[in-house]
Structure formats: structure tokens, C-alpha cells
Amino acid sequence: MNRHSFLKRSLLTAGGFTIGNALKGQAQAAPSSFSSTDKPLDALNIFELEQLAKERLPQMAYDYYRSGAWDETTLKANREAYEKYKIHYKVLVDVQNRDLSTTVFGHKVAFPILIAPTAFHKLAHPDGELATARAAVASNTLMSLSSLSTTLIEDVSVAANRNFWFQLYINKDRGFTRDLVGRATAAGAKALLVTVDTPLWGRRERDVRNGFHLPEGLSAINLIPSDKDGVKKGNSGAGLGQSFAWMLDATLQWKDLDWLASITNVPIVIKGVCRADDATKALSHGVKGVLVSNHGGRQMDSAPATIDVLAPIVDAVGDQLTVLMDGGIRRGTDAMKALAMGAKAVLVGRPVLWGLAAGGQPGVEKALALLRDELDLAMALSGCRTLKDLNRDLLR
């Protein structure tokens, strides 16, 4: 059976959920009560923004975004671990003028909080990934586009002014992977975030209980074949099944990163590292960075919180790799602790989705602004003028 025939026929049952045309009758469309004037300005923090999002999202979509694997112990640990680290602030430092800007892989951003790749933005808002990309541009930061985007790479590229990163699964069909990498880089992707913690899908029991599926009209549009005229398919819930049934490769090994490095010139960052020895191995496989991540607690439950394994990884690779981190960041102080431990920048996923669901592009801008302003204030109160002032001496 050729790949296109396989894709057309396949329905997925993985991680406990089933997606396909049989579920069409249960489809819940993304909220339709949005307008260009939606501005969730009354949210004082990310937690209140999440509450606004929860009020607007169908239960199935909200649970999909917020859920973790199995008992969700890692999901909880990602949040709770930050509380262990206390900030020993400095006093009598002139902090009148502060600079949060940094440069990651040659691209300058106004503050070191980037947008992590998350799936299916049109579940949160009709504008989907376009709203997120425009918010990244308006906020002067970078968006990472998920392979499971509900918007074409090329359209997101326009919205992002051709400055974005692309998250990639090296799937079983290396030819398709090569083509996808080519599309992303031709569209302007400045780095590839290669997810390496997903040989199989983790089991998220909230999705199992809800029978998670994409509503009619939405699909993982970049991962399904084109018609003969080149127009992407995917106008039904079956598109998700077509994508997931073949995209993962449980045989993936370090040597496959060598292959990927041979077909692209953009920096490769491996996403999903939690061990220092794995980060060290990356040095000899064409990798330029590691994203310390446990997939937001959605893959291996009982994995450690990312903030707890960050320092050993930074120490292991030194300045040979760019070290990034995601997981559980809900306050500017969380970001500050990760930066003080040595992360070049942090990425946030769920806060962006909550902003998107609460108010589209303005909501995403709100989420980023909340975190940026909290980080700025925390630095001022700690006697830090620039990111270079953040170091482990501040933490106990």
C-alpha cells in the first residue's frame, strides 16, 4: 500500500483516543463569539486568563489543552517545583534602566520568553495560528509552529514576517519529512525543534474519556497529502487520524539526527531532553541546541520537573549548545529562575493558548505581556538590570 492510500484509509487509535469520520456527529466547533475587539484586559495574571479561556472553550478542547499523561504527576510537578527555589534578591542597585532583550540563533527578541509549539490553535480561536503569529510579531518575540498546526505553514510565515521556528517529528516516511523540512525552511523557519520524547503517544486519560477529536473543518493540514492540483486536503475530522497514524517512528535514533542535519542548514534543537548525558550526546550529532522539556507532562508521567534537571544539563554542555527550557511557567518569577539557572530563553505553551482562547491575537499579546512585565519587575526587585545579571547566586 503506498503512503497516500494508507493515509486515506487510516484511523488512529493511539494514546487511547480515536479520531475519524465516525465522530463527526460529536464535533464541537471552536468558539464563534469572538470579534476584533476582544481584549481580556481584566486578567491580572495567567491563572485568571486561563479561567477566561475555560469559560469560552468546549470541555473537550479545554481538557485537551490542559491535560497531562496518566496521573498527571509530572504536569503538577512542573508547576510545584518552582516553589522550592527562593530568590535571594540584592538591594541598593540602580535598576532604573533595564534591558530584557536577547538573541537566539541570530534573532533578537525583546524578552527571553518565546512561544512553544502547541497543536490545533483553531480549537481555541477561529484565527488560530495566524493570531498567535501576529501576536509574536507585535510582542517582538518568536513563535514556534507545531507540526500539528491547523493553518498552513506558508500562511503562518506571512503572519510571522518569515521569523518563526518549526517543530518537527521525524516520521517513518523520510521522504515526507524531507519535504516538510523543505517547506518550513523555504517559508522562513529559522530553526527546527525536533521532538525526541515521542516514540509513541503518551496516554492522556481526559482525552480518552472525552473521545477527543477535531471538529468538522479542522485538520492537521500540513501533515496530510495534497490533491492532484496541489490543494491541501483536511476539511474533516478524519484529517487528524490521517496525520497521526503514520507520523511517529519508534525506531528513531541518534543517527537520524545526522541525516536531518545533512538536509538542512538551519539550527536543529532537540526538544524533550531531561538528562545531562543525552544533552552531551547531542554535541556530536549536528545539534545546535537542546530544549529541556517533558512535553508539558503529556508523555512520560513521573518524569522530573524541567526546572529540576535544567542546571545539570547547562553544566554538561556549557556554551557548546544553546539551552532552552519549557514546562510550568506561569509567572515571570518562574522564567527568571530558569534564566538564572542558565537557560538562554524559556518557551511557554498553555499560557499562549489561554490568551488565544480568551481573546484571539490581543489575548496572546496579553499573556506575553503579563509574563514579560512580571519578569521585568522581578528583575528590578532583585537588583538585576540585564539578563547577564541573572545567575545561580540569586537562587537557594
C-alpha positions as CSV (number, residue, x, y, z in Angstrom):
1,M,0.0,0.0,0.0
2,N,1.5,3.4,-0.9
3,R,1.6,6.2,1.6
4,H,-1.2,8.2,0.2
5,S,-3.5,5.2,0.1
6,F,-2.5,4.4,3.7
7,L,-3.2,7.9,4.8
8,K,-6.6,7.9,3.2
9,R,-7.7,4.7,4.9
10,S,-6.2,5.1,8.3
11,L,-8.0,6.0,11.5
12,L,-5.9,6.3,14.6
13,T,-6.4,4.7,18.0
14,A,-3.3,5.8,19.9
15,G,-2.9,7.1,23.5
16,G,-6.5,5.9,24.0
17,F,-8.4,8.2,21.7
18,T,-9.9,7.6,18.3
19,I,-10.4,10.1,15.6
20,G,-12.3,9.7,12.4
21,N,-15.5,10.3,10.5
22,A,-17.4,8.2,12.9
23,L,-17.1,11.0,15.4
24,K,-18.4,13.8,13.1
25,G,-21.7,13.9,14.9
26,Q,-20.0,14.8,18.2
27,A,-17.9,17.7,16.8
28,Q,-17.7,20.8,18.8
29,A,-16.6,23.8,16.9
30,A,-14.2,26.4,18.2
31,P,-15.9,29.3,19.9
32,S,-17.6,31.7,17.5
33,S,-18.3,34.6,19.8
34,F,-15.0,36.4,19.1
35,S,-14.5,39.8,17.5
36,S,-11.6,42.1,16.7
37,T,-12.5,44.0,19.9
38,D,-12.0,41.0,22.2
39,K,-9.4,42.2,24.8
40,P,-9.1,40.3,28.0
41,L,-7.7,43.3,29.8
42,D,-9.2,42.4,33.2
43,A,-7.0,39.4,33.6
44,L,-4.3,40.2,36.2
45,N,-2.3,37.0,35.6
46,I,-2.0,33.8,33.6
47,F,-4.3,32.0,36.1
48,E,-7.1,34.4,35.5
49,L,-6.5,34.3,31.8
50,E,-6.9,30.5,32.0
51,Q,-10.2,31.0,33.7
52,L,-11.4,33.2,31.0
53,A,-10.4,30.6,28.4
54,K,-12.1,27.9,30.3
55,E,-15.4,29.8,30.2
56,R,-15.2,30.1,26.4
57,L,-13.8,26.7,25.4
58,P,-15.8,23.5,24.9
59,Q,-14.9,21.0,27.7
60,M,-13.2,18.7,25.2
61,A,-10.9,21.4,23.9
62,Y,-10.1,22.8,27.3
63,D,-9.2,19.3,28.6
64,Y,-7.1,18.6,25.6
65,Y,-5.0,21.7,26.2
66,R,-4.6,21.3,30.0
67,S,-4.3,17.6,30.4
68,G,-1.3,15.5,31.2
69,A,-0.4,11.8,30.9
70,W,-1.8,9.2,33.3
71,D,-2.0,10.6,36.9
72,E,-0.7,14.0,35.8
73,T,2.1,13.9,38.4
74,T,4.6,15.5,36.0
75,L,2.1,18.1,35.0
76,K,1.8,19.1,38.7
77,A,5.5,18.8,39.3
78,N,6.3,21.2,36.5
79,R,4.4,23.9,38.5
80,E,5.2,22.9,42.1
81,A,9.0,22.6,41.6
82,Y,9.4,26.4,41.1
83,E,8.3,26.9,44.7
84,K,11.4,25.1,46.0
85,Y,13.7,27.8,44.6
86,K,13.8,31.1,46.5
87,I,15.1,34.3,45.1
88,H,17.8,35.9,47.3
89,Y,17.5,39.5,45.9
90,K,20.1,42.2,46.0
91,V,19.4,45.7,47.3
92,L,20.8,49.2,46.7
93,V,21.3,48.5,43.0
94,D,20.4,51.2,40.4
95,V,17.7,49.4,38.3
96,Q,16.1,52.4,36.8
97,N,17.0,51.2,33.3
98,R,16.6,47.6,32.4
99,D,17.1,45.5,29.3
100,L,15.4,42.2,28.8
101,S,16.4,41.6,25.2
102,T,18.4,38.7,24.0
103,T,19.5,37.0,20.8
104,V,18.7,33.4,20.0
105,F,20.2,31.8,16.9
106,G,20.9,35.2,15.4
107,H,17.4,36.6,16.0
108,K,17.0,39.4,18.6
109,V,13.9,39.3,20.8
110,A,12.6,41.9,23.2
111,F,12.5,39.5,26.1
112,P,13.5,35.8,26.6
113,I,10.1,34.3,26.6
114,L,9.2,32.5,23.3
115,I,6.1,30.7,22.2
116,A,6.3,27.0,22.4
117,P,4.8,24.7,19.7
118,T,1.3,23.6,20.6
119,A,-1.2,21.9,18.5
120,F,-4.6,22.9,16.9
121,H,-4.9,26.6,17.7
122,K,-8.2,26.8,15.8
123,L,-9.7,24.8,18.6
124,A,-9.1,27.9,20.7
125,H,-10.0,30.7,18.2
126,P,-11.1,30.9,14.6
127,D,-7.9,32.8,13.7
128,G,-5.8,30.0,15.1
129,E,-2.1,30.1,14.4
130,L,-2.3,33.3,12.4
131,A,-3.4,35.2,15.6
132,T,-0.6,33.6,17.5
133,A,2.0,34.5,14.9
134,R,0.8,38.1,14.7
135,A,0.9,38.4,18.4
136,A,4.5,37.2,18.4
137,V,5.4,39.9,15.9
138,A,3.6,42.6,17.8
139,S,5.3,41.5,21.0
140,N,8.8,41.2,19.4
141,T,9.3,37.6,20.2
142,L,9.4,34.3,18.3
143,M,6.7,31.7,17.7
144,S,7.4,28.0,17.3
145,L,4.9,26.4,14.9
146,S,3.7,22.9,15.7
147,S,3.6,20.2,13.0
148,L,0.0,19.8,14.2
149,S,-0.9,23.3,13.1
150,T,-4.4,23.9,11.8
151,T,-3.0,26.5,9.5
152,L,-0.7,26.1,6.5
153,I,3.0,26.8,7.2
154,E,3.1,29.3,4.3
155,D,0.2,31.3,5.7
156,V,1.7,31.4,9.2
157,S,5.0,32.5,7.7
158,V,3.4,35.6,6.2
159,A,1.7,36.4,9.6
160,A,5.1,35.9,11.4
161,N,7.1,38.1,8.9
162,R,9.0,34.9,8.0
163,N,10.5,34.8,11.5
164,F,9.4,31.6,13.2
165,W,10.7,28.2,14.3
166,F,9.1,24.9,13.2
167,Q,8.5,21.9,15.4
168,L,9.2,18.6,13.6
169,Y,8.6,14.9,14.2
170,I,11.0,12.8,12.1
171,N,8.4,10.3,11.0
172,K,8.5,7.0,9.3
173,D,8.3,8.4,5.8
174,R,11.7,10.1,5.4
175,G,10.7,11.5,2.1
176,F,7.7,13.3,3.6
177,T,9.9,14.5,6.4
178,R,12.4,15.9,3.9
179,D,9.6,17.7,2.0
180,L,8.1,19.1,5.2
181,V,11.5,20.5,6.3
182,G,11.9,22.0,2.9
183,R,8.6,23.7,3.1
184,A,9.2,25.1,6.5
185,T,12.7,26.4,5.7
186,A,11.5,27.8,2.4
187,A,8.8,29.6,4.3
188,G,11.4,31.2,6.6
189,A,11.7,28.9,9.6
190,K,14.9,30.0,11.4
191,A,15.3,26.8,13.5
192,L,13.8,23.2,13.7
193,L,12.6,22.0,17.1
194,V,12.8,18.2,16.7
195,T,10.6,16.4,19.2
196,V,12.5,13.4,20.6
197,D,10.4,12.3,23.5
198,T,7.6,10.8,21.5
199,P,8.4,7.3,20.1
200,L,4.7,6.6,20.9
201,W,1.9,8.9,22.1
202,G,1.5,9.3,25.9
203,R,-1.9,8.3,27.3
204,R,-3.9,11.3,28.4
205,E,-7.0,10.0,30.1
206,R,-9.0,13.1,29.9
207,D,-8.8,12.8,26.1
208,V,-9.8,9.1,26.3
209,R,-12.8,10.0,28.4
210,N,-13.9,12.8,26.1
211,G,-13.3,10.9,22.9
212,F,-11.1,13.7,21.7
213,H,-11.4,14.6,18.0
214,L,-11.1,17.6,15.8
215,P,-14.3,19.3,14.8
216,E,-15.5,19.2,11.2
217,G,-13.5,21.6,9.1
218,L,-10.3,21.4,11.1
219,S,-7.2,19.2,10.4
220,A,-3.5,18.9,10.9
221,I,-3.3,20.4,7.5
222,N,0.4,20.3,7.0
223,L,0.6,16.6,7.5
224,I,-1.9,15.2,5.0
225,P,-1.4,14.7,1.3
226,S,-2.4,17.2,-1.4
227,D,-4.9,16.6,-4.1
228,K,-3.6,16.4,-7.7
229,D,-4.0,20.1,-8.1
230,G,-1.7,20.7,-5.0
231,V,-4.5,21.9,-2.8
232,K,-4.2,20.5,0.8
233,K,-7.0,18.2,2.0
234,G,-8.1,18.1,5.5
235,N,-11.6,19.6,5.7
236,S,-12.9,17.0,8.1
237,G,-12.1,15.5,11.4
238,A,-10.6,12.5,9.7
239,G,-7.5,14.6,8.9
240,L,-6.2,14.2,12.4
241,G,-6.3,10.4,12.1
242,Q,-4.6,10.5,8.7
243,S,-1.8,12.5,10.2
244,F,-1.2,10.6,13.5
245,A,-1.4,7.1,12.1
246,W,2.0,7.3,10.4
247,M,3.9,10.3,11.7
248,L,5.8,8.8,14.7
249,D,8.8,6.4,14.4
250,A,9.5,4.3,17.4
251,T,12.9,3.3,15.8
252,L,14.2,6.9,15.9
253,Q,17.9,7.0,17.0
254,W,20.7,9.5,17.3
255,K,21.9,8.6,13.8
256,D,18.7,10.0,12.4
257,L,19.7,13.4,13.6
258,D,22.8,13.1,11.5
259,W,20.5,12.6,8.5
260,L,18.4,15.6,9.4
261,A,21.5,17.8,9.7
262,S,22.5,16.7,6.3
263,I,19.4,18.0,4.6
264,T,19.1,21.4,6.2
265,N,21.2,24.4,7.1
266,V,19.0,25.9,9.9
267,P,19.9,25.2,13.5
268,I,18.5,21.9,14.9
269,V,17.2,21.9,18.5
270,I,16.2,18.6,20.1
271,K,13.0,19.0,22.2
272,G,12.3,16.7,25.1
273,V,15.7,16.3,26.8
274,C,15.7,15.6,30.6
275,R,19.2,14.0,31.1
276,A,22.6,15.6,31.0
277,D,24.1,12.6,29.2
278,D,21.6,12.9,26.4
279,A,22.4,16.6,26.1
280,T,26.1,15.7,25.8
281,K,25.4,13.2,23.1
282,A,23.7,15.8,21.0
283,L,27.1,17.6,20.6
284,S,28.3,15.0,18.1
285,H,25.1,14.9,16.0
286,G,24.8,18.2,14.3
287,V,22.6,19.7,17.0
288,K,22.9,23.4,18.0
289,G,20.5,23.4,21.0
290,V,18.5,21.4,23.5
291,L,15.1,22.2,24.8
292,V,14.8,20.9,28.3
293,S,11.2,19.7,28.2
294,N,8.9,16.8,29.3
295,H,6.2,17.7,26.7
296,G,4.3,19.7,29.3
297,G,3.7,16.5,31.3
298,R,1.9,14.9,28.4
299,Q,4.2,12.0,27.6
300,M,6.1,10.1,30.4
301,D,4.3,10.6,33.7
302,S,6.6,10.6,36.7
303,A,9.3,12.3,34.7
304,P,11.1,15.1,36.6
305,A,10.1,18.7,36.5
306,T,12.1,20.5,33.9
307,I,13.4,23.2,36.3
308,D,14.9,20.4,38.4
309,V,17.0,19.0,35.6
310,L,18.0,22.3,33.9
311,A,21.1,23.1,35.9
312,P,22.9,19.7,35.3
313,I,22.2,20.0,31.6
314,V,23.5,23.5,31.4
315,D,26.7,22.4,33.3
316,A,27.1,19.4,31.0
317,V,27.1,21.3,27.7
318,G,28.5,24.7,28.8
319,D,28.4,27.1,25.9
320,Q,28.7,24.4,23.3
321,L,24.9,24.3,22.9
322,T,22.1,26.8,23.3
323,V,20.0,25.5,26.2
324,L,16.3,26.4,26.3
325,M,13.5,25.3,28.7
326,D,9.8,24.9,28.9
327,G,7.3,23.5,31.4
328,G,5.1,25.0,34.0
329,I,6.0,28.7,33.6
330,R,3.0,30.8,34.8
331,R,4.8,33.7,36.4
332,G,7.7,36.0,35.4
333,T,9.5,34.7,38.5
334,D,9.3,31.2,37.1
335,A,11.0,32.4,33.9
336,M,13.6,34.3,36.0
337,K,14.5,31.2,37.9
338,A,15.1,29.2,34.7
339,L,17.2,32.0,33.2
340,A,19.2,32.3,36.4
341,M,20.0,28.6,36.2
342,G,21.4,29.1,32.7
343,A,18.6,28.8,30.2
344,K,19.1,31.2,27.2
345,A,15.4,31.6,26.9
346,V,12.2,29.9,28.0
347,L,9.2,28.8,26.0
348,V,5.5,28.9,27.1
349,G,2.7,26.9,25.6
350,R,-0.5,26.8,27.7
351,P,-0.4,30.5,28.7
352,V,-0.5,31.4,25.0
353,L,-3.4,29.0,24.4
354,W,-5.3,30.6,27.3
355,G,-4.7,34.0,25.8
356,L,-5.8,32.8,22.4
357,A,-9.0,31.3,23.7
358,A,-9.8,34.3,25.8
359,G,-9.3,36.9,23.1
360,G,-7.5,35.9,19.9
361,Q,-4.4,37.9,19.0
362,P,-5.0,40.5,21.8
363,G,-5.3,37.7,24.2
364,V,-2.0,36.2,23.2
365,E,-0.4,39.6,23.4
366,K,-1.9,39.9,26.9
367,A,-0.4,36.6,28.0
368,L,3.0,37.5,26.8
369,A,2.8,41.0,28.3
370,L,1.8,39.6,31.7
371,L,4.9,37.3,31.8
372,R,7.2,40.0,30.4
373,D,6.1,42.6,32.9
374,E,6.3,40.2,35.8
375,L,9.9,39.2,34.7
376,D,10.8,42.8,34.4
377,L,9.5,43.7,37.8
378,A,11.1,40.6,39.4
379,M,14.5,41.6,37.9
380,A,14.2,45.1,39.3
381,L,13.2,43.9,42.7
382,S,16.2,41.5,42.6
383,G,18.8,44.1,41.7
384,C,19.2,42.9,38.1
385,R,19.5,45.3,35.1
386,T,20.1,42.8,32.3
387,L,19.8,39.1,31.7
388,K,23.5,38.8,32.3
389,D,22.9,39.7,36.0
390,L,20.7,36.6,36.4
391,N,22.8,33.7,37.8
392,R,22.5,30.9,40.4
393,D,23.8,33.2,43.1
394,L,20.3,34.6,43.2
395,L,18.7,31.2,43.9
396,R,18.6,29.0,47.0
